[in-house]
Amino acid sequence: MSTQRHTIPAQRRQEMLRAVRSSPMHVADLARSFGVSEMTVRRDLDALARDGHVERVRGGAVQTIGEQSFDEIVVVRLDAKNRIGAAAAALVEDGQTVMIDIGTTTLQAARHLHGRRITVVTTSMAVYEELAPDGDIELILPGGVLRRNYRSLVGVLAESTLRQLRADLLFLGTSGVDASLAIWDSTMVEVPIKRAMIDAAADVALLADAAKFQMAGLVHVCDADVVDRIVTDAPLDAPADAVATDAAIAVTVA
């Protein structure tokens, strides 16, 4: 990720903190990702450690301290997420196969799918737990490594399985959406899973509350041209709305 070379130290440290939230990372991996020297990474980590954000672990790796869990995040902006979830679920037709990405907004969409005769493919254990009691819904889990704090399945096994599947619709989550409507994520290990889901889906629906359009991410997931629709809780601002129009993205405001 050579684009990180020109970021100021404070910005780079915040992006580095987001990077290690997914799992412990080695200094060498961070140096390659950010296009800086290992000495620079160590200085950044020392600063983050002094502030109590990270700690060093054996082998030169680092991990975050006090990362928010899925259960803590799920209640944030819950009303908006619930409205978005209901509007997204209304897009689903009986008999369809729906892929559901991880995320607290996509979980709300799953909660509005009960009683539908559909197939759901998901890497979210929260979605699985929500829909498992519903006998009308066929559930497919792609396997992989369990990322416990966010209750998701990641890794090459999950990616490989997803690339053997096809879906009518994908509910895609995000950490942030930039001015060009490009999709970003803060967790490196989740990005290949998102991209595999995008490749497998005939229709990609981004579920994002208005706050996500003011937030950033570390890793680029995709550009606007692969998104077919956006479901959100407030009108897009004028520049973003113009991008959506040019890209023929349907926008639903819940």
Secondary structure, DSSP 4 states (H G I P E B T S, - for coil): -GGGGGS-HHHHHHHHHHHHTSS-EEHHHHHHHHTS-HHHHHHHHHHHHHTTSEEEETTTEEEESSPPPHHHHTTTTHHHHHHHHHHHHTT--TT-EEEE-SSHHHHHHHHT-TT---EEEESBHHHHHHHTT-TTSEEE----EEEGGGTEEESHHHHHHHTT--BSEEEE--SEE-TT--EEES-GGGHHHHHHHHHHBSSEEEE--GGGGG---SEEEE-GGG--EEEESSPPPHHHHHHHHHTT-EEEE-
